[in-house]
Amino acid sequence: MNNENKFKILIADNEKANLDILIHILKDAYIVYPAKTAEAALKKAAEVCPDLILLDIIMPDMNGFDILKKLKSDDLTENIPVMLITGLNNAEDEKRGLQLGAVDYIAKPFNSEMVKVRVKTQLQLIRQLRTIEEIGMIDEATGMPNRKSFDKQLNIEWARAVREKNPVSLIMIDVDEYESLRETNGKEYADKLLRSVCDVINARLKRTTDVKARYSGAVFAIILPNTPRNGALTVAEDIKASAKTLTLEDGTKITISIGISSMEPVKDDPISYFVLQADKNLYKAKKDGNSVY
């Protein structure tokens, strides 16, 4: 299997022997990341966003329950399923772990086949949930991620920007005259218009980390991680210039208006303000006539 298609598993255990055994059991089927301390585990979880975490209850700098609490309280890691590694065989520990959000346990000493089965079961559930989620996060008219997907990704990128102390920018694009064109020519015509703009956005975004979505109606949104305003302005002007060449089959010229918001957020900064600024600038752009604010 190509590495790009393999699930990623983070194993947090302070005992080298345990790490070596689990890596040996899982390395052929998955991409495995080891961590020997709580600090290393939390950092790696935020960096690589693994599909599954195997977490030892007994760690030198913080017990597994407290690590689990931290994982579940962070926007970047709260949805990563965690299986606890334990040799305690204690019903109270199992109950506590499940109450904190763990999905299962792996007992020491390790049984190779049992580890494989339990891990595979969790990853199959993840694959099923993602398929269901993806179906509900795609806009049918354009094939782009929809508003639900946008909101989820914005929270992730906002939390990352806060953690890494990096700027993040948001571009909002509105297709001018969309409502009147749809009213005059119908939904099919309007959808073709939207797809034309969607093609321009897809062609002009170069980084795989950039996030695009149909935000609402004829409004598209683009999240640019680690990007200050001048970088966002360059992208916006590029999209605007490309959109000027768009002409529908009946000769109708397509124009767009663009609003930009850029911040280097800190903890407790409201994400709603960030979105509101882009929306306000979009309104100014439409009022002034096909400008970028």
Phi, psi and omega in degrees: 000136177299139181303328181296335182261358181278144172291150178254131181236128174260127178247120180247110180204132184280348180266119183303321182299318179294317178301313182299319181295313182293321177298316180298320182292324192252345191296331182288330184260341186222164170271121188247132176244122179268152174213133185257353178226163178297317180301315180295322181294315181294320179294314182293323179299319180288327183286312188257350182046066182297160179281337182207144177240129171258118191234121178287138178292324183264107177234153187289323186258348180190137181286161186299327179296318179291324176297317180300318178300316181295319178299319184281347180262359181254130181302330183285333189237357189297333183262004178282122179293141183237128172253128181273139175261125182215145173246007186280333180050049185241124183298326180293322178294319179298315180298316181297317180298317180293323178294329180275354175115003176294149183260341182187176179234151168237125185266145170266149353292151187286136169257115188307311182293323180292320177299313181299316182294314182294318179294314180300320179300314180295319182290328174295320177297319179299315181298318180295316180295321180293322178297315178297317182295317181297323179299322182273003184240014180246132176283122186295323186290324187246341185080001178276160169304149182261189184297321179299316179295318179301312182300319179296312182292326179297318177299321179294312183290327177296314179297322179294318180297320178296314182296316186266000179057046180244155176285156175219142181235152178232128176248129175244130186238126178245133178277114183294146176064016182300313185297316181292322178293322178292319180296323182281320190248350177097171186294317182300317178298315181296322179294323177297320177301312180298318181294328177296316178292321178301319179297320178297314181299314180299322183287330186269343179273121187260336186265140179290341181279345180290141184245129179235152181199156167276113189281310178187144178050242179255023180256127174252151179231143179230126175260126180246097179294150176051045184225119175282178185299320182297324177292319178295323180296322177298315179297316182297316180295325178296315179295318180299315180297319180292323181294334180297339181272355184283130176220129178284171185302329182272006178094358180294128177275139179259131174236154181227156173241147187226134174239143184234142171229134179225136179212157166245085192289152172240169182306136178080358171295134182284125178294334179296325178295320179302314180290320181299321179296318177296319180295318178296318180292328176295318178299317178298318181297317180294321181295322183276343176097089172056047179248174175242124178243000000 
